[in-house]
Amino acid sequence: MASSGNWLLMVDSGLDFYIFNLLTCKRINLTSIELGHLVEPCRKDHLSKEISGCNRSAVLWIDERRGGIYVVAWILNRHYLFIHKKGDDSWWNSNMENPNLRFSDLAYRNSKLYLYTLNDHIKIIDFSRDYPKEVIEENPYWDHPFHYFPQRREYIKKRRIAIQKSGEVLIIMSLLEVGLEDKCLFYIFKMNLERNKWERVDSIGDDEMLIFGHGVTIRAPVQDVGDGLKNGSIFFVKDDVDHLSPRYNCASKCGVFDLATSGIKLPKKLGSHVFKTQWFFPGFA
């Protein structure tokens, strides 16, 4: 469902959640989740397929230097938000507190969980203390929802959020521009904190790149190290842009978008399996 460093957030067919270290094979079982009416016998198999499919978004953060402190959060069908951190004896279901709130995406960085709602607001929950607490007065985004009206021939596929290493929030959209040659585009928006206005930007940072849907920017080389991976680029998989014209439906199933040129590089074919998600791990020289 998500990754953090060498760790994967996993869920099995019995709806048991655990964290697994890919290198050491260490496994941390999470507290059993109580989904109430969602786990009636007739719906359990159906719910399991929904969680393992594309109708959810999840984040995992784990700090091995601080005794393996971790935070897990995931959204089901845009309606249910479940949160669990080390030491909890149960999952927190935000739907019980605000049943009318709907979620589109989420990201986690610097001990804060960022929630992108369906009405284009951004909610922040602080996990730096013993108990999670919503950031209200110091949240510059909540009173300034993001709005974008597609231009002629533009069709929006997805909207996701990501947090820069500075802590600033980015909103990333994948679009299709229809014309003589349909073109895949990614737009990035950042809040101008002086004007309290969302503005489109053409760069991410001097040494940052994006994995679409990953939730945070990651360190990137200044120069292209192959297949277009460098600063100012966005890595994506086919499911992120499955509205593309046939010329993008290649066997590689993934690509890299260059913000500076709006060009796309398609890596060579790696296999025939269609991946809908991806994980990146630290490299070792």
Sequence and secondary structure as in RCSB ss.txt:
>XXXX:A:sequence
MASSGNWLLMVDSGLDFYIFNLLTCKRINLTSIELGHLVEPCRKDHLSKEISGCNRSAVLWIDERRGGIYVVAWI
LNRHYLFIHKKGDDSWWNSNMENPNLRFSDLAYRNSKLYLYTLNDHIKIIDFSRDYPKEVIEENPYWDHPFHYFP
QRREYIKKRRIAIQKSGEVLIIMSLLEVGLEDKCLFYIFKMNLERNKWERVDSIGDDEMLIFGHGVTIRAPVQDV
GDGLKNGSIFFVKDDVDHLSPRYNCASKCGVFDLATSGIKLPKKLGSHVFKTQWFFPGFA
>XXXX:A:secstr
 EEETTEEEEE TT  EEEEETTT  EEE      GGGG TTTHHHHHHHHHTTSEEEEEEEEGGGTSEEEEEEE
ETTTEEEEEETT SS EEGGGT TT  EEEEEEETTEEEEEETTS EEEEE SSSS EEE TT SSTTS      
 TTEEEEEEEEEE TTS EEEEEEEEE SSS EEEEEEEEEETTTTEEEEES   TTEEEETTSSBEEE  SS  
STT STTEEEEEGGGGTTS GGG  TT EEEEETTTTEEE      S   S         
